[in-house]
Amino acid sequence: MKKNPYMIRVFLSEEDDCYVAEVPELKGCSGLGKTPEQALREAEKSLQGWLRVAKKEKLPIPQPIATRHGARLNLRLPQEIVARLKRDAKEHAMSVNQYLLWRLAW
């Protein structure tokens, strides 16, 4: 399977008693699992299906946030904040750049 350019957000849903992995850019695209890894695998399958159907039906497919070109922003932050951002990005299975972009965009 080729590398997925879309951001996938993984979180624990206490209401559903499982992990949820969602692709915020693609409405309704998500996966569930007993572990974050399982939810992520299910979301990746869902993503491939979502894209396949959209292409077949000639529906618009949003460009992944990660591939959109933007302006550069250099920002100095305290080490504690950077450490927390790295930890949070890892928890959401994202790069720090993707995570920051997602947090700023939503």
Backbone hydrogen bonds, N-H to C=O, Kabsch-Sander energy under -0.5 kcal/mol:
donor,donor_aa,acceptor,acceptor_aa,energy
9,R,22,E,-3.1
10,V,8,I,-0.5
11,F,20,V,-2.7
13,S,11,F,-0.5
13,S,18,C,-3.0
14,E,12,L,-0.8
17,D,13,S,-1.3
18,C,13,S,-1.6
19,Y,33,G,-3.2
20,V,11,F,-3.3
21,A,31,G,-2.9
22,E,9,R,-3.0
22,E,20,V,-0.5
23,V,29,C,-2.6
26,L,23,V,-1.9
27,K,25,E,-0.6
29,C,26,L,-2.3
30,S,28,G,-0.7
31,G,21,A,-2.2
33,G,19,Y,-1.8
39,A,35,T,-2.3
40,L,36,P,-2.4
41,R,37,E,-2.4
42,E,38,Q,-2.3
43,A,39,A,-2.4
44,E,40,L,-2.2
45,K,41,R,-1.9
46,S,42,E,-2.5
47,L,43,A,-2.7
48,Q,44,E,-2.0
49,G,45,K,-2.2
50,W,46,S,-2.9
51,L,47,L,-2.6
52,R,48,Q,-2.2
53,V,49,G,-2.5
54,A,50,W,-2.4
55,K,51,L,-2.5
56,K,52,R,-2.4
57,E,53,V,-2.8
58,K,55,K,-0.9
59,L,54,A,-3.0
67,T,64,P,-1.4
68,R,64,P,-0.6
68,R,65,I,-1.3
75,L,73,L,-0.5
77,L,75,L,-0.5
81,I,78,P,-0.6
82,V,78,P,-2.0
83,A,79,Q,-2.7
84,R,80,E,-2.0
85,L,81,I,-2.7
86,K,82,V,-2.5
87,R,83,A,-2.2
88,D,84,R,-2.8
89,A,85,L,-2.7
90,K,86,K,-2.3
91,E,87,R,-2.2
92,H,88,D,-1.5
93,A,90,K,-1.6
94,M,89,A,-2.8
99,Y,95,S,-2.7
100,L,96,V,-2.8
101,L,97,N,-2.4
102,W,98,Q,-2.8
103,R,99,Y,-2.8
104,L,100,L,-2.5
105,A,101,L,-2.4
106,W,102,W,-1.9
